[in-house]
Amino acid sequence: MTGRHERAESACSGSGSGRPTRADYVAWRTVTTRWRDDDAYGHLNNATYYELFDTAVNAHLFEATGVNVRELPAIGIVAETGCRYFRELGFPEPIETGLVVDRVGNSSVVYRIGLFQGPGDEAAAEGRFVHVYVDNTQGAGERPVVPIPPEIRDVVLRLQQG
């Protein structure tokens, strides 16, 4: 583990939130890492973590709703993302993504995505990903916030724990 990652883990553990484990997530997907995902230091490039978060959320929505979510009258756009890094990930091992919903509002959903590589129970990283739903019928430009489509709401409510 590099000094950068040790500091990040220490800072997160000190906040009282601790390091997430597999039990903290509801839905799972395995993704294959690619040679190009690693950076010059031999570990997963920071931008790739965000691609994995986006894929975990949207692939689940496509599969669980059974519809092309791009064609709904309201679409989720990313309003906020974040990542806590605990240990390095990298090619060639596959990564398991765990997905859970922390909050479902009228027009937004807050997801957490855990990234796991290998047999350990603790996450190597955890992302925060917020979708805000906007009108998809007006084309490009300013789009007002709208309620979450019912087919999406049903799926994300099932991703909440408890």
MOKAWO-V621165 format. One record per helix or strand. SS is the DSSP state (a for helix, b for strand). FROM is the first residue (numbers start at 0). TO is the last residue. If there is no record, write none. Layout:
SS;FROM;TO
SS;FROM;TO
//
This chain:
a;2;13
b;20;20
a;21;23
b;26;30
a;34;36
b;37;37
b;43;43
a;45;64
a;68;70
b;73;84
b;94;103
b;107;115
b;121;121
b;124;134
b;144;144
a;149;156
b;159;159
//
